[in-house]
Amino acid sequence: MASLESSNPMFDREVPEDEMHSAVKANDCSRLQQLIQAGHSVNKESIDLVRPLHEACFQGYIDCVKILLDNDAEVNVRNIDGATPLCDAASSGHVDIVKLLLERGAYVNPPLLLSSPLHEATLRDKWETVEVLAMAGANLNSSDCHFGTPLHVAACQGSVNCAQSLLQAGACVNSIKSLNTPLHEAARRQDMAFILLLLMYGADPTARNNNGLRPIDLVSSSTHPAKQVLLQWESNPRDLRHCCRLVIRRYLGTGRLKFIKELPVPKLLHQYLDFRCNF
């Protein structure tokens, strides 16, 4: 029997692209304005519920984005996957568009979304976008259905810069995904730079996953330096300065870490508390 697609001539015809979408894809601002003036909807959806604003944000066409927003494009509209224009801008690392969308009312934590703009930016190692989203109040410890928290995403990808931005903003270093911490993921990859970063921010080297394994147990090579580093951190207590830094940051809480520089202490201590120096 022939398949439905081959027996139905409708499947042999391509759906013509809407003129609004074509103008945005071409980054043709003049044509876009003409179409809007002629009465075309700025929220015209494609078969996948992609709007012109989604397309402009993904491509990084900020002038098109401005025109669409100025003409009442829905800033939090979703495509067929539930992604908002902010998700598209974040995944592509278009920081200027991310900032503009946030100014125009985009939800930094879109409700009922399996992923988040922060996950999208981290997944593609867009650390500057991660910093902007974190400052805007993104949920640093939200969990998606695949990786876990954004820090888990960074650990799986080996994205040290994103991890640094997340941790400085206050992401939980011992967050759990299927009883695996980010340190377990970094140890599995034998990523020394990532392991050291997590340990500095207070990762627990003795934490066990759902199989009862510590991070050191996931380092496959018995001679890899990661094995020695994790063993050292397990066996030796940290000095008082390190412990105090972690306690003070934990006491301040995620929302107030950005005000460290306002604490009535010497500038050197500001830098130490913000992990910008060690002494």
SULZIVEN-V863659 format. One record per backbone hydrogen bond with DSSP energy under -1.0 kcal/mol. NH is the residue of the N-H (numbers start at 1). CO is the residue of the C=O. If there is no record, write none. Layout:
{{NH;CO} {NH;CO}}
This chain:
{{7;3} {8;4} {11;8} {12;9} {22;18} {23;19} {24;20} {25;21} {26;22} {27;24} {28;23} {29;27} {32;28} {33;29} {34;30} {35;31} {36;32} {37;33} {38;34} {39;36} {40;35} {44;41} {46;50} {49;46} {55;51} {56;52} {57;53} {58;54} {59;55} {60;56} {61;56} {62;60} {65;61} {66;62} {67;63} {68;64} {69;65} {70;66} {72;69} {73;68} {79;83} {80;48} {82;79} {88;84} {89;85} {90;86} {91;87} {92;88} {94;89} {95;93} {98;94} {99;95} {100;96} {101;97} {102;98} {103;99} {104;100} {105;102} {106;101} {120;116} {121;117} {122;118} {123;119} {124;120} {125;122} {126;121} {127;125} {130;126} {131;127} {132;128} {133;129} {134;130} {135;131} {136;132} {137;134} {138;133} {142;139} {144;148} {153;149} {154;150} {155;151} {156;152} {157;153} {158;154} {159;154} {160;158} {163;159} {164;160} {165;161} {166;162} {167;163} {168;164} {169;165} {171;166} {175;172} {177;180} {180;177} {185;181} {186;182} {187;183} {188;184} {189;185} {191;186} {192;190} {195;191} {196;192} {197;193} {198;194} {199;195} {200;196} {201;197} {202;199} {203;198} {207;204} {209;213} {212;209} {217;214} {218;215} {227;224} {229;225} {230;226} {231;227} {232;228} {233;229} {234;230} {235;231} {236;232} {243;239} {244;240} {245;241} {246;242} {247;243} {248;244} {249;245} {250;246} {251;247} {252;248} {253;249} {256;253} {259;256} {260;257} {262;259} {263;260} {265;263} {270;266} {271;267} {272;268} {273;269} {274;270} {275;272} {276;271}}
